[in-house]
Amino acid sequence: MSADKFFQVGTLNRTGRADQGSHDIWTRNYIAELLDRTAAAFKPNTKHVSMIGWVNGNEYQQSAETFGILPLTEDMRVKLGMSPYHHTYTTETKIRHRYLAEHQQTRVAVLPIHTQQERSLYRLLVKQQNGLFSGTKQPNWVAVACEWSKYADGLHIFYKVSKLA
């Protein structure tokens, strides 16, 4: 199959149907707005096929709610040894996951252990004699999160939270 076939107008998509316009929400909202503004210029009962049933989100008041990313309260940040979000720090340091950190209201994003450096830090903390993981009981996870926060740099090591915090 030639690469030109993918760029031809009217080429069927992977479902076998002709594409019905943009899949970008903001573009579709803009098209719907333009159709509403120019509806008087068209014959009655004619609608753009790709806009039937489209709910234009731009016609509604924006919410201040966050979905999926929960901001940490100041009390929680202090309890876990985390610094608050600071725009200058994030841009100068070029931390990873800046968007997430900003919405979590933390200087560095809160993420699960996922980098090689974090795995190494975890092994180091576990191996310390008389450390946070010594003894027969569960470790104090709040203390572990506080200790972890000391190493968070936003490039290789990120903040952690405790479900017990």
C-alpha positions, 0 to 999 in steps of 0.5 A: 500500500502506498503512502499516498493512499493515506493522504487522499481525500475520502480515504476510508478510515480503519472502521471502513467508513469515510472520515466525517471531519476533525476529531479535535474537540476544539476544532469541532466546537469551533465548526459547530459555532460557525454553523450556528452563526451561519444557519440562516444562510442555508436551506432549512433542515440542512445540517452538516453531517459530522455535527449532528448530535454534537454538544458544543462544550464552549456553550457552557460555563467552565468548571473549576473542578479538576478531574483525575488530578487531585491537588494536595492540600498545604497540610498534606504537603507539609506532613509529607515534606513536599514543597509547593508548586513554583513556576520559576523553579519548574521552568529553570530546572526543566522538571518532567511532568510540570503540568501534573506538578502544577495541578497537584500543587507540588514542586515535583509531580507525585508519581509511582516508582517508575525510574531506575533511580527511584528503584535504586533509592528504594533498594537503598532505603530498604537496606539501611540498618536501623532505617525506616524498613527495619523491624518486623512491623510495617514501616511508617509510610508517612516517614518513608514519604518524608524521607523520599521527598528529600531526594525528589528532583523532578528529573529522576526522582518524584514525590510519593504519598502514603495512603495512610497520610 
